[in-house]
Amino acid sequence: MDTEARRIIEDCYQQAVTTLRDHRDQLGRLAHALLEGETLDEDDAYAAAGIDRGTAPAAVAAGVRQPTPRRPRTRQPPLAQGPPWANR
């Protein structure tokens, strides 16, 4: 039983690492957008990663998702002195 559980965990780990490596460029764009704006809504996250919402895996699987009109993004100013909990 322990051997089987370990095999499942190792298989899942390898699948996660492969997925992250395969999508490294999208992760980089998403991280860059988060560093610039601190927060992203769903539409902004898809756009930053370069993913069309209508063809995203979850949308295709559900068969219901189509791109939605983008709303104007309100930009929040960056934290001047870091996060609030760091000033304590």
C-alpha positions in Angstrom: 0.0 0.0 0.0 2.8 2.5 0.9 4.6 1.7 -2.3 1.5 2.4 -4.4 0.8 5.7 -2.6 4.4 6.7 -3.1 4.2 5.9 -6.8 1.0 7.9 -7.2 2.6 10.9 -5.4 5.8 10.7 -7.5 3.7 10.4 -10.7 1.7 13.5 -9.8 4.8 15.4 -8.8 6.5 14.6 -12.2 3.3 15.7 -14.0 3.2 19.0 -12.1 6.9 19.7 -12.9 6.4 18.8 -16.6 3.3 21.1 -16.8 5.2 24.0 -15.2 8.1 23.5 -17.5 5.9 23.3 -20.6 4.2 26.6 -19.7 7.2 28.5 -18.3 6.8 31.4 -20.7 3.2 31.9 -19.7 4.1 31.7 -16.0 6.8 34.4 -16.6 4.4 36.7 -18.3 1.9 36.2 -15.5 4.5 36.9 -12.9 5.6 40.0 -14.7 2.0 41.3 -14.9 1.6 40.6 -11.1 4.8 42.5 -10.3 3.6 45.5 -12.2 0.0 45.6 -11.0 0.0 43.6 -7.7 -3.4 42.1 -8.5 -5.0 40.6 -11.6 -8.6 39.8 -12.2 -9.5 36.7 -14.2 -9.5 38.5 -17.6 -6.2 40.2 -16.9 -4.6 36.8 -15.9 -5.7 35.1 -19.1 -4.5 38.1 -21.1 -1.1 38.2 -19.4 -0.6 34.5 -19.9 -1.6 34.8 -23.6 -4.5 32.4 -23.2 -7.8 32.8 -25.1 -10.5 32.2 -22.6 -12.7 30.5 -25.1 -10.0 27.9 -25.7 -8.8 27.5 -22.2 -8.9 23.9 -21.0 -11.6 24.5 -18.3 -13.8 26.4 -20.8 -13.5 23.8 -23.5 -14.2 21.0 -21.0 -17.3 22.8 -19.7 -18.4 23.7 -23.2 -19.8 27.0 -22.0 -17.0 29.5 -21.8 -16.6 32.2 -24.4 -14.4 35.3 -24.1 -16.1 38.1 -22.2 -15.7 41.8 -22.9 -12.8 43.2 -20.9 -13.6 45.9 -18.4 -11.2 48.8 -17.8 -8.6 47.9 -15.3 -8.0 50.2 -12.3 -4.4 50.3 -11.5 -3.5 50.3 -7.8 -0.4 52.2 -6.7 2.5 50.0 -5.6 3.2 49.6 -1.9 5.6 52.4 -1.0 7.1 50.7 2.0 6.4 47.0 1.3 3.5 45.0 2.7 1.8 46.3 5.9 2.9 43.4 8.0 6.6 44.1 7.2 6.5 47.5 9.0 5.9 46.0 12.4 
